[in-house]
Amino acid sequence: MMFLKPGYNVQFAVENYFIIDTYLSNDRTDYNTLKPLVDKHLLNTGVNLKELIADSGYCSEVGLRYLENKDIQPFIKLQEHELQKTRKYKNNIGKYFNMNKLK
């Protein structure tokens, strides 16, 4: 017998240690919650963000393009940041960041 638990993804927007906005989603990843949270913040406050800091869970091409179109400077850790530090990754010439080593 299998039991399913309801799963919710709660997002908090924080500035100077204060929660300034929240967003509740049933999406299991953070990829798809960045845009709705930023849109909700803009709707509630009328304030356009200049910068956004987030962890690597928010790093997606769609999210980064959205922030670029809104002229918001993202400070988001790349998904492969920790992998890029490993010897195996650095020696893999098939990775984009290592292609300049072929010269």
NUVO-102390 format. One record per residue (C-alpha): residue in one letter; x, y negated, z. Coordinates in steps of 0.25 Angstrom, whole numbers, padded with zeros to 4 digits, always signed. Layout:
aXYZ ...
***
This chain:
m+0000+0000+0000 m+0005-0014-0004 f+0002-0027+0003 l+0004-0040-0003 k+0007-0052+0005 p+0003-0066+0000 g+0016-0073-0005 y+0017-0088-0004 n+0029-0097-0008 v+0029-0110+0000 q+0037-0122-0005 f+0041-0134+0004 a+0047-0147-0002 v+0056-0153+0009 e+0062-0167+0010 n+0070-0171+0022 y+0066-0159+0030 f+0051-0162+0028 i+0041-0154+0020 i+0036-0163+0009 d+0028-0153+0001 t+0024-0138+0000 y+0019-0129-0011 l+0013-0115-0009 s+0014-0105-0020 n+0012-0090-0022 d+0024-0090-0032 r+0035-0080-0026 t+0046-0089-0031 d+0050-0103-0029 y+0053-0105-0044 n+0038-0109-0047 t+0036-0117-0035 l+0046-0129-0037 k+0037-0136-0048 p+0024-0135-0040 l+0031-0140-0027 v+0037-0152-0034 d+0024-0155-0041 k+0016-0155-0028 h+0026-0164-0021 l+0025-0174-0033 l+0010-0173-0032 n+0010-0175-0017 t+0020-0186-0015 g+0021-0192-0029 v+0036-0192-0027 n+0045-0187-0038 l+0057-0179-0033 k+0071-0183-0037 e+0078-0170-0032 l+0074-0156-0028 i+0082-0146-0019 a+0078-0132-0020 d+0084-0118-0018 s+0086-0108-0029 g+0072-0102-0029 y+0067-0114-0036 c+0078-0114-0047 s+0071-0111-0060 e+0072-0117-0074 v+0057-0121-0073 g+0059-0128-0060 l+0072-0135-0064 r+0066-0140-0077 y+0054-0145-0069 l+0063-0153-0060 e+0071-0158-0072 n+0058-0163-0079 k+0054-0170-0066 d+0067-0176-0064 i+0070-0169-0051 q+0084-0166-0048 p+0085-0151-0044 f+0094-0146-0033 i+0091-0131-0034 k+0101-0120-0032 l+0102-0111-0045 q+0097-0096-0044 e+0111-0091-0047 h+0119-0100-0039 e+0124-0090-0029 l+0126-0080-0040 q+0135-0090-0048 k+0145-0089-0036 t+0147-0074-0038 r+0159-0069-0046 k+0150-0060-0054 y+0142-0072-0059 k+0154-0080-0062 n+0160-0069-0070 n+0147-0067-0078 i+0150-0074-0091 g+0135-0072-0095 k+0131-0082-0085 y+0129-0096-0090 f+0137-0103-0079 n+0149-0094-0083 m+0149-0096-0098 n+0159-0107-0098 k+0169-0096-0093 l+0169-0090-0107 k+0177-0102-0112 
***
